Amino acid sequence: MKNLLIATTALVATAGVAAADVSLSGAANVGLLNNGDAGAETFMYNNVTVTAAMSGETDGGLTFGASLSFRAGDDVDLDVGDLNSKNPATVALQAADQLSETNLGNIYVSGDFGKLTFDQNGIDNLMDDAFAHDVSYAGTFGALAVTATANADGGTQAANGGDYSLKVVYAANGVTATIVTDDSSDYDATAAYAINDMITASVNYDSDGQTVAGVVKSETIVKVAYSNAGVTAHLAIADDKDDEWELGLGYAANGMSIAAVFAEDGEGTKTESDITASYDLGGGMSINAATNETGAFFIGSKMTF
């Protein structure tokens, strides 16, 4: 009788609970890295991420979910442009790059109204990712897509950029117009037009895109991009005092890709270059490598599970 009572109670307690999906995924990176500085040593980096994703649906059709991530290892940014900020020549700085953290990725609710995401101090300001927000909304209304983020902790994080940000995108008939702003009153506007299936032209205006003699000023960038049969290329021209041009070339086929970007450096005195390559081994594993004009490089493997 006791066992029967317990079983009956469990059935009553779980009645009406919607079925939910829970999945585990992971990623890992391992390889060698050198920042190209004189006397810098080459060192090994590795990191591992495990993410649990949960989702369910209400009787009324609302979808809800959450994720939880754990990361451990070396917090190394493999963007070539950031390699020079690393200095693995000393044990102290190398140890400072160690990480071990657990964070709540996000909690969300979505439906016909759009998607609400909650992530305390985990959502970037759409205009300036130096500020972290707590809530975001994304919705699509025909050709119009709207995304907004806000600080919900109470009070103001900072005078500029700490409270909210907004992004509006309109796309129709080959034209895409995008504007991004926040409570700093700065804004970034882009108009792009797909001339055909291969060529796209765009103009970007950023109200605080450059600093000249210590003064923040606007920046305009005109860009033409080409993509066809695995070949990509782009040319960008800016009215920036120190970064006036950028040229990119790339090719991808049969799981292999290589790309090179050349640009005027931040001082306007020489040419910077980033060269990246990758090869997809299949099954979630790839080999990745990159270098730049300073001799900084990394080579390693990325794995997804």
C-alpha positions in Angstrom: 0.0 0.0 0.0 2.8 2.4 0.9 4.6 1.9 -2.5 1.3 2.3 -4.3 0.6 5.6 -2.5 4.0 7.0 -3.4 3.5 6.0 -7.1 0.1 7.6 -7.2 1.4 10.8 -5.5 4.2 11.0 -8.2 1.6 10.7 -11.0 -0.5 13.5 -9.5 2.5 15.8 -9.0 3.7 15.4 -12.6 0.3 15.7 -14.3 0.2 18.5 -16.7 3.9 19.0 -16.9 4.9 19.7 -20.5 7.6 17.6 -22.1 10.9 19.4 -22.3 14.1 18.9 -24.3 17.5 18.9 -22.6 20.7 18.6 -24.6 24.4 18.8 -24.0 27.0 20.3 -26.4 30.6 21.1 -26.2 33.6 22.7 -27.8 37.4 22.5 -27.4 40.4 24.4 -28.7 44.0 23.3 -28.5 47.2 24.5 -30.3 50.3 26.7 -30.3 50.3 30.5 -30.1 53.0 33.2 -30.4 52.3 36.9 -30.3 55.3 37.9 -32.5 57.0 40.2 -30.0 60.8 40.1 -29.8 61.8 37.2 -27.5 58.2 35.9 -27.1 57.9 32.2 -26.5 55.5 29.9 -28.3 53.1 28.3 -25.8 50.3 25.8 -25.9 46.7 26.9 -25.3 43.7 24.8 -24.6 40.1 25.4 -23.5 36.9 23.4 -23.1 33.3 24.6 -23.0 30.3 22.5 -22.0 26.8 23.8 -22.5 23.5 22.4 -21.4 20.5 23.7 -23.3 16.9 23.3 -22.1 13.7 24.1 -23.9 9.9 23.5 -23.6 6.6 24.7 -24.8 3.4 25.9 -23.1 -0.1 24.7 -23.9 -0.6 28.1 -25.5 2.3 27.7 -27.9 5.0 29.8 -26.1 8.5 28.4 -26.4 10.8 28.9 -23.4 14.3 27.7 -22.5 17.6 28.3 -20.8 21.2 27.4 -21.1 24.1 26.9 -18.7 27.8 27.0 -19.8 31.0 26.0 -18.1 34.4 27.0 -19.5 37.9 26.0 -18.4 41.4 26.4 -19.8 43.2 29.3 -21.5 41.0 32.2 -22.4 42.8 32.9 -25.7 41.2 35.0 -28.4 42.3 33.5 -31.7 41.4 36.6 -33.7 44.7 37.4 -35.4 44.2 41.1 -34.8 44.3 40.5 -31.1 47.4 38.3 -31.0 49.7 41.2 -30.3 47.8 42.0 -27.1 49.0 38.7 -25.7 52.4 38.3 -24.1 53.1 34.7 -23.3 56.8 35.4 -22.8 56.3 35.6 -19.0 54.7 33.0 -16.8 52.8 35.6 -14.8 50.9 36.9 -17.8 50.4 33.4 -19.1 48.8 32.4 -15.8 46.6 35.5 -15.9 44.9 34.1 -19.0 43.7 31.0 -17.2 40.0 30.8 -16.7 37.4 28.6 -14.9 33.9 30.0 -14.9 30.3 28.9 -14.9 27.7 31.3 -16.2 24.0 31.2 -17.0 23.9 31.7 -20.7 20.4 33.0 -21.0 16.7 32.4 -20.2 14.2 33.1 -23.0 10.5 33.2 -23.9 9.4 33.4 -27.5 6.2 33.4 -29.5 4.4 35.3 -32.3 5.3 38.5 -30.5 9.0 37.9 -30.9 11.7 36.7 -28.4 12.5 38.0 -24.9 15.9 37.0 -23.5 17.1 37.5 -19.9 20.8 37.3 -19.1 22.1 39.4 -16.2 25.1 41.5 -17.4 25.4 39.0 -20.3 23.9 40.9 -23.2 26.1 43.3 -25.2 24.9 46.8 -25.9 24.2 46.7 -29.7 26.1 50.0 -30.3 29.0 49.6 -27.8 29.8 46.2 -26.3 31.8 47.9 -23.5 28.4 47.9 -21.8 26.5 44.8 -20.6 22.7 44.7 -20.4 20.2 42.3 -18.8 17.2 42.0 -21.2 16.8 41.9 -25.0 13.9 41.8 -27.4 14.0 40.6 -31.0 11.0 40.7 -33.4 10.4 40.5 -37.1 7.5 42.4 -38.8 7.5 41.7 -42.5 10.6 43.3 -44.0 11.4 45.0 -40.7 13.5 43.4 -37.9 13.9 45.1 -34.5 16.3 44.3 -31.6 16.4 46.2 -28.3 18.5 45.7 -25.2 18.1 47.3 -21.7 19.7 47.4 -18.3 17.1 46.1 -15.8 19.1 46.1 -12.6 17.9 49.5 -11.5 19.9 52.7 -11.7 22.1 53.7 -14.5 25.3 51.9 -15.4 26.9 54.9 -17.1 26.0 58.2 -18.5 26.4 57.0 -22.1 25.4 53.5 -23.3 24.5 52.0 -19.9 20.7 51.9 -20.2 19.5 50.7 -23.6 20.4 50.1 -27.2 18.3 49.7 -30.4 18.9 48.1 -33.8 16.4 48.4 -36.7 16.9 46.5 -40.0 14.9 46.9 -43.2 15.5 44.4 -46.0 13.5 44.2 -49.3 14.2 44.1 -53.0 17.9 43.8 -52.6 18.2 46.8 -50.3 19.2 46.5 -46.7 19.1 49.5 -44.4 20.4 49.2 -40.8 20.6 51.7 -38.0 22.0 51.1 -34.5 21.9 53.5 -31.5 21.9 53.7 -27.8 21.4 56.3 -25.0 24.8 57.9 -25.7 23.1 59.5 -28.8 25.8 58.0 -31.0 24.5 56.0 -34.0 25.8 53.7 -36.8 23.9 53.6 -40.1 24.5 51.3 -43.1 22.8 51.2 -46.5 23.6 48.1 -48.7 22.4 47.2 -52.2 22.8 43.8 -53.8 23.7 44.7 -57.4 23.4 41.1 -58.4 24.0 37.6 -56.9 27.7 38.3 -56.8 28.3 42.0 -56.0 27.1 44.1 -53.0 27.8 47.8 -52.4 27.4 49.5 -49.1 27.9 52.8 -47.3 28.4 53.0 -43.5 28.3 56.1 -41.4 29.4 55.9 -37.7 28.9 59.0 -35.6 31.9 58.1 -33.4 34.0 56.0 -35.7 37.4 57.5 -35.3 39.6 59.6 -33.0 41.6 62.4 -34.5 44.0 64.3 -32.2 42.2 63.0 -29.2 38.8 64.1 -30.5 36.1 61.6 -31.4 34.7 62.2 -34.9 32.4 60.5 -37.4 33.6 58.0 -40.0 32.2 57.0 -43.4 33.1 53.7 -45.1 32.3 52.8 -48.7 32.6 49.1 -49.4 32.2 46.8 -52.4 32.1 43.0 -51.9 32.2 40.1 -54.3 31.3 36.4 -53.7 30.9 33.6 -56.3 31.9 29.9 -56.5 33.9 30.0 -53.3 35.8 33.2 -54.2 35.3 36.3 -52.0 36.8 39.8 -52.2 36.1 43.2 -50.8 37.5 46.7 -51.0 36.7 49.3 -48.4 37.6 53.0 -48.5 37.2 55.2 -45.4 37.6 58.9 -44.6 39.5 57.8 -41.5 42.8 59.8 -41.0 44.8 56.7 -40.2 42.9 53.7 -41.7 41.8 54.8 -45.1 41.6 51.4 -47.0 41.2 47.7 -46.6 41.4 44.9 -49.2 40.3 41.3 -48.6 40.6 38.1 -50.7 39.4 34.6 -49.9 38.7 31.2 -51.3 36.8 28.2 -49.9 36.2 24.7 -51.4 36.0 21.1 -50.2 36.3 21.9 -46.6 39.4 24.1 -47.0 39.4 27.9 -46.8 42.1 30.6 -46.9 41.7 34.4 -46.5 43.9 37.4 -46.5 43.1 41.0 -45.4 45.5 43.9 -46.1 44.9 47.4 -44.6 46.5 50.6 -43.7 47.6 50.4 -40.1 46.3 52.7 -37.3 49.2 55.1 -37.7 48.9 55.4 -41.5 52.5 54.5 -42.0 52.5 50.9 -43.2 50.3 48.0 -44.3 48.9 45.5 -41.9 48.0 41.9 -43.0 46.0 39.1 -41.5 46.2 35.6 -43.2 43.9 32.8 -42.0 43.4 29.2 -43.1 41.3 26.3 -42.0 40.5 22.8 -43.0 37.4 20.9 -42.0 38.2 17.3 -41.1 34.5 16.4 -40.8 32.7 15.1 -37.7 33.1 18.4 -35.9 36.9 18.8 -36.0 38.9 21.4 -38.0 42.5 22.6 -38.2 42.9 26.4 -38.0 45.9 28.6 -38.4 46.6 32.4 -38.8 49.4 34.9 -38.9 49.9 38.6 -39.4 52.6 41.1 -40.5 54.3 41.1 -37.1 55.0 37.3 -37.2 52.4 36.5 -34.6 50.7 33.2 -35.3 48.6 30.3 -34.0 48.0 26.8 -35.3 45.6 24.4 -33.7 42.4 22.4 -33.7 38.8 23.3 -33.0 36.4 20.6 -31.9 32.7 20.7 -31.5 30.6 18.0 -29.9 
